[in-house]
């Protein structure tokens, strides 16, 4: 009964036919569970397709391994089963240097805005600097952090859209004209009796 219940719930651990992928640094691990020999798996990375042989590991499990020269989205197909996995580091540029670099931080934004990049202390030692509002011509000192109101804004995009399309305005105007005409015709003008 338990195996039937898991089968009805489509529990992946008990399925007789499945394809599992795992990514390790520089490697792609493929595991196929099948009662028959599934043959080699077809791996597609960056538009290039290559076969990966699967060898029997026992109990209907077939395993294969491939080296990954570069990270990316990998598509694997084995028989009628297919799966996707992101292999390798997702953002290699961001993972290359994980420490703060003053030359990278003091980029064009700080220079264009008239600001600077300074270190606040080593490993959290020392008190935090005082934060003060500065005038337009003042600069921050060595003991504090100065914030200057620049009054600058940056508008990246604007758009003007009508609330209704033009044909809807025409219908509303015609309906208003008909209502005014109807209302005017129903008004009774009272005249004094003479």
TORTORBA-275121 format. One record per residue: residue number from 1; residue in three letters; x, y, z of N, C-alpha, C in turn. Coordinates in steps of 0.2 Angstrom, whole numbers. Example, Ala and Ser with C-alpha at 12.3 -4.5 7.8 and 13.67 -1.06 7.14 Angstrom:
// TORTORBA-275121
R_1_ALA_66_-28_39_62_-22_39_66_-16_39;
R_2_SER_64_-11_35_68_-5_36_64_0_39;
This chain:
// TORTORBA-275121
R_1_UNK_4_-6_0_0_0_0_4_6_0;
R_2_UNK_10_6_4_14_12_4_17_14_-2;
R_3_UNK_20_9_-6_23_10_-13_17_13_-17;
R_4_UNK_11_10_-17_6_13_-21_4_20_-20;
R_5_UNK_4_22_-13_3_29_-11_8_33_-14;
R_6_UNK_14_31_-13_20_35_-16_20_36_-23;
R_7_UNK_18_31_-27_17_31_-34_11_36_-36;
R_8_UNK_6_35_-32_0_40_-34_2_47_-33;
R_9_UNK_6_49_-28_8_55_-26_14_58_-30;
R_10_UNK_16_53_-35_22_54_-39_28_56_-35;
R_11_UNK_30_52_-30_35_53_-26_42_51_-30;
R_12_UNK_46_56_-31_52_55_-36_57_50_-33;
R_13_UNK_57_49_-27_62_44_-24_60_37_-26;
R_14_UNK_54_35_-27_51_29_-28_49_28_-36;
R_15_UNK_51_33_-40_49_32_-47_54_27_-50;
R_16_UNK_51_23_-55_55_18_-58_60_20_-63;
R_17_UNK_58_26_-66_62_29_-71_63_37_-70;
R_18_UNK_69_39_-69_70_46_-67_77_48_-69;
R_19_UNK_78_54_-70_85_57_-71_87_63_-66;
R_20_UNK_92_62_-63_95_67_-58_101_70_-60;
R_21_UNK_102_76_-59_108_80_-61_111_83_-55;
R_22_UNK_117_83_-54_121_87_-48_127_90_-51;
R_23_UNK_128_96_-49_133_100_-51_139_101_-45;
R_24_UNK_145_99_-47_150_101_-42_155_105_-46;
R_25_UNK_160_109_-43_164_113_-46_168_109_-52;
R_26_UNK_167_111_-58_170_108_-64_168_102_-66;
R_27_UNK_162_99_-63_160_92_-65_152_92_-65;
R_28_UNK_149_88_-69_142_87_-69_141_80_-68;
R_29_UNK_137_78_-63_136_71_-61_129_69_-64;
R_30_UNK_128_64_-67_122_62_-70_120_55_-67;
R_31_UNK_114_54_-65_111_48_-62_105_46_-65;
R_32_UNK_104_41_-68_98_39_-72_96_32_-69;
R_33_UNK_89_32_-67_86_26_-64_82_23_-69;
R_34_UNK_83_17_-71_80_14_-77_80_6_-76;
R_35_UNK_75_3_-78_76_-5_-78_80_-7_-84;
R_36_UNK_80_-3_-90_84_-5_-96_90_-1_-96;
R_37_UNK_95_-3_-100_101_1_-102_99_8_-105;
R_38_UNK_99_14_-102_97_20_-106_102_22_-111;
R_39_UNK_108_19_-112_112_22_-117_116_28_-114;
R_40_UNK_120_31_-119_123_38_-116_118_43_-116;
R_41_UNK_119_48_-111_115_54_-110_118_59_-115;
R_42_UNK_114_63_-118_116_69_-122_116_75_-118;
R_43_UNK_121_78_-117_122_84_-113_123_90_-118;
R_44_UNK_119_96_-117_120_102_-121_122_108_-117;
R_45_UNK_127_111_-118_130_117_-115_132_122_-120;
R_46_UNK_130_128_-120_131_133_-124_131_131_-131;
R_47_UNK_125_128_-133_124_126_-140_128_120_-142;
R_48_UNK_132_117_-139_136_111_-141_134_105_-137;
R_49_UNK_132_100_-141_130_93_-138_135_88_-139;
R_50_UNK_136_84_-133_141_79_-133_138_73_-129;
R_51_UNK_140_67_-130_137_61_-127_141_60_-120;
R_52_UNK_138_58_-115_141_56_-109_139_48_-108;
R_53_UNK_144_44_-108_142_37_-106_140_36_-99;
R_54_UNK_134_31_-98_132_30_-92_134_23_-90;
R_55_UNK_137_21_-84_138_15_-82_134_12_-77;
R_56_UNK_133_6_-77_128_3_-72_131_3_-65;
R_57_UNK_127_5_-60_130_6_-53_126_1_-49;
R_58_UNK_121_-3_-51_117_-8_-48_110_-6_-46;
R_59_UNK_106_-10_-45_99_-9_-44_95_-4_-48;
R_60_UNK_97_-5_-55_94_-1_-60_96_6_-60;
R_61_UNK_102_8_-57_104_15_-57_110_15_-62;
R_62_UNK_111_20_-66_116_21_-71_119_28_-69;
R_63_UNK_126_28_-69_129_35_-67_134_37_-73;
R_64_UNK_135_43_-74_140_46_-78_142_52_-76;
R_65_UNK_148_55_-78_151_61_-76_154_64_-82;
R_66_UNK_154_71_-82_157_75_-87_160_81_-84;
R_67_UNK_166_83_-87_169_89_-84_166_95_-88;
R_68_UNK_165_100_-84_162_106_-86_168_112_-87;
R_69_UNK_170_114_-93_175_119_-94_173_126_-92;
R_70_UNK_166_127_-93_164_134_-91_157_133_-88;
R_71_UNK_155_138_-84_148_138_-81_143_139_-86;
R_72_UNK_137_137_-84_131_139_-89_125_134_-87;
R_73_UNK_120_135_-91_114_131_-91_115_125_-95;
R_74_UNK_114_119_-92_115_113_-95_109_109_-96;
R_75_UNK_108_106_-102_102_102_-104_104_95_-105;
R_76_UNK_101_90_-101_103_83_-102_97_79_-104;
R_77_UNK_98_75_-109_92_71_-111_95_64_-111;
R_78_UNK_91_59_-108_93_52_-108_86_48_-109;
R_79_UNK_86_45_-115_79_42_-117_74_47_-118;
R_80_UNK_68_46_-114_63_50_-114_63_55_-108;
R_81_UNK_68_55_-104_69_60_-99_73_65_-100;
R_82_UNK_72_71_-98_76_77_-99_76_81_-93;
R_83_UNK_82_85_-91_82_89_-86_87_95_-87;
R_84_UNK_86_100_-83_90_106_-84_94_107_-77;
R_85_UNK_100_110_-77_104_112_-71_108_118_-73;
R_86_UNK_109_122_-68_114_127_-69_121_125_-66;
R_87_UNK_126_124_-70_132_121_-68_137_126_-67;
R_88_UNK_142_125_-62_147_130_-61_145_136_-57;
R_89_UNK_149_141_-57_147_147_-53_142_151_-57;
R_90_UNK_137_154_-54_132_158_-57_135_164_-60;
R_91_UNK_138_168_-56_141_174_-57_149_174_-56;
R_92_UNK_153_172_-61_160_172_-60_163_178_-59;
R_93_UNK_161_184_-62_164_190_-61_163_193_-54;
R_94_UNK_157_191_-51_156_194_-44_159_189_-39;
R_95_UNK_161_183_-41_164_178_-36_172_179_-36;
R_96_UNK_174_182_-41_182_183_-42_185_186_-36;
R_97_UNK_183_192_-34_186_196_-29_180_198_-24;
R_98_UNK_180_194_-18_175_195_-13_177_200_-8;
R_99_UNK_183_203_-8_185_208_-3_183_215_-6;
R_100_UNK_183_220_-2_182_227_-4_188_230_-7;
R_101_UNK_188_233_-13_194_236_-16_192_243_-17;
R_102_UNK_197_248_-14_195_255_-14_195_258_-21;
R_103_UNK_199_255_-25_199_257_-32_193_256_-36;
R_104_UNK_190_250_-35_184_248_-38_178_252_-35;
R_105_UNK_178_254_-28_173_257_-25_173_265_-27;
R_106_UNK_179_267_-27_179_275_-29_179_275_-37;
R_107_UNK_174_273_-39_173_274_-46_170_280_-49;
R_108_UNK_167_281_-55_165_287_-57_159_290_-54;
R_109_UNK_155_286_-50_150_289_-46_152_293_-41;
R_110_UNK_157_291_-37_160_295_-32_163_302_-34;
R_111_UNK_167_301_-40_170_307_-43_166_312_-46;
R_112_UNK_161_309_-49_156_314_-53_152_318_-48;
R_113_UNK_150_315_-42_146_318_-37_150_322_-32;
R_114_UNK_156_323_-33_160_326_-28_161_323_-22;
R_115_UNK_161_317_-21_161_313_-15_168_309_-15;
R_116_UNK_169_305_-10_175_301_-9_173_295_-6;
R_117_UNK_178_290_-6_177_284_-3_183_283_3;
R_118_UNK_181_282_9_185_281_14_184_275_19;
R_119_UNK_189_272_22_188_267_26_185_269_33;
R_120_UNK_181_266_36_178_268_43_182_264_49;
R_121_UNK_187_260_48_190_257_53_192_250_51;
R_122_UNK_196_247_55_199_240_53_195_235_57;
R_123_UNK_191_231_53_187_225_56_183_227_62;
R_124_UNK_179_233_61_174_236_65_177_239_72;
R_125_UNK_184_240_72_187_243_78_186_251_77;
R_126_UNK_185_254_83_185_261_83_178_263_83;
R_127_UNK_176_269_85_169_272_84_167_274_77;
R_128_UNK_161_274_76_158_276_70_159_283_69;
R_129_UNK_160_286_63_161_293_63_154_297_64;
R_130_UNK_155_303_66_149_308_67_146_309_60;
R_131_UNK_140_309_59_137_311_53_134_318_54;
R_132_UNK_136_323_49_133_330_50_131_332_43;
R_133_UNK_126_336_43_124_339_36_129_345_35;
R_134_UNK_131_346_29_136_351_27_132_356_22;
R_135_UNK_135_362_22_133_367_17_136_365_10;
R_136_UNK_134_369_5_136_368_-1_143_368_-3;
R_137_UNK_147_373_1_154_374_0_158_370_5;
R_138_UNK_155_367_10_159_363_15_161_356_13;
R_139_UNK_167_354_15_169_347_14_169_343_21;
R_140_UNK_169_337_21_169_333_27_176_333_30;
R_141_UNK_177_333_37_183_333_40_186_325_41;
R_142_UNK_191_324_44_194_318_45_190_314_51;
R_143_UNK_187_317_55_183_314_61_176_312_59;
R_144_UNK_173_315_54_166_314_53_164_313_46;
R_145_UNK_158_311_45_155_310_38_151_315_37;
R_146_UNK_152_319_31_147_324_29_143_323_24;
R_147_UNK_136_324_24_132_323_19_129_330_16;
R_148_UNK_130_331_10_128_338_7_122_337_3;
R_149_UNK_117_341_4_111_341_0_113_344_-7;
R_150_UNK_113_340_-12_115_342_-19_109_345_-23;
R_151_UNK_103_343_-21_97_345_-25_97_342_-32;
R_152_UNK_101_337_-33_101_335_-40_96_329_-41;
R_153_UNK_93_329_-47_88_323_-48_90_320_-55;
R_154_UNK_88_314_-56_90_310_-62_83_307_-64;
R_155_UNK_81_309_-70_75_307_-73_77_302_-78;
R_156_UNK_75_296_-77_77_291_-82_73_290_-88;
R_157_UNK_66_291_-87_61_290_-92_55_293_-90;
R_158_UNK_51_295_-95_44_298_-94_40_295_-99;
R_159_UNK_33_295_-98_29_293_-103_22_296_-101;
R_160_UNK_18_297_-107_11_300_-106_7_296_-109;
R_161_UNK_2_293_-106_-3_289_-109_-10_291_-107;
R_162_UNK_-15_290_-112_-21_292_-111_-25_287_-106;
R_163_UNK_-30_290_-102_-33_285_-98_-38_281_-102;
R_164_UNK_-41_284_-107_-45_280_-111_-43_281_-119;
R_165_UNK_-44_276_-123_-43_277_-130_-47_282_-133;
R_166_UNK_-45_285_-139_-49_290_-142_-56_288_-143;
R_167_UNK_-58_282_-146_-64_280_-147_-69_280_-141;
R_168_UNK_-66_279_-135_-70_279_-129_-72_286_-127;
R_169_UNK_-68_291_-128_-69_298_-127_-75_300_-132;
R_170_UNK_-75_298_-138_-80_299_-143_-87_297_-141;
R_171_UNK_-87_290_-138_-93_287_-136_-96_291_-130;
R_172_UNK_-91_293_-125_-93_297_-119_-96_303_-121;
R_173_UNK_-93_307_-126_-95_313_-128_-102_313_-131;
R_174_UNK_-103_308_-136_-110_307_-139_-115_305_-134;
R_175_UNK_-113_301_-129_-118_299_-124_-120_305_-119;
R_176_UNK_-115_310_-118_-116_316_-114_-121_320_-118;
R_177_UNK_-120_321_-125_-124_325_-129_-131_323_-129;
R_178_UNK_-132_316_-130_-139_313_-130_-142_314_-123;
R_179_UNK_-139_313_-118_-142_314_-111_-144_322_-110;
R_180_UNK_-140_326_-113_-142_334_-112_-148_335_-116;
R_181_UNK_-148_332_-122_-154_333_-127_-160_330_-124;
R_182_UNK_-159_324_-121_-165_321_-118_-168_325_-112;
R_183_UNK_-163_327_-108_-165_331_-102_-168_338_-103;
R_184_UNK_-165_341_-109_-168_347_-110_-175_347_-113;
R_185_UNK_-176_341_-117_-183_340_-119_-188_338_-114;
R_186_UNK_-186_336_-108_-191_334_-103_-192_340_-98;
R_187_UNK_-188_345_-98_-189_351_-94_-196_354_-96;
R_188_UNK_-200_356_-91_-206_359_-92_-205_367_-90;
R_189_UNK_-206_371_-94_-205_378_-93_-211_381_-90;
R_190_UNK_-211_383_-84_-217_386_-81_-218_393_-83;
R_191_UNK_-224_395_-86_-226_402_-88_-231_404_-83;
R_192_UNK_-230_410_-81_-236_413_-77_-242_414_-81;
R_193_UNK_-248_413_-78_-254_414_-81_-256_421_-81;
R_194_UNK_-258_423_-87_-260_430_-88_-267_431_-90;
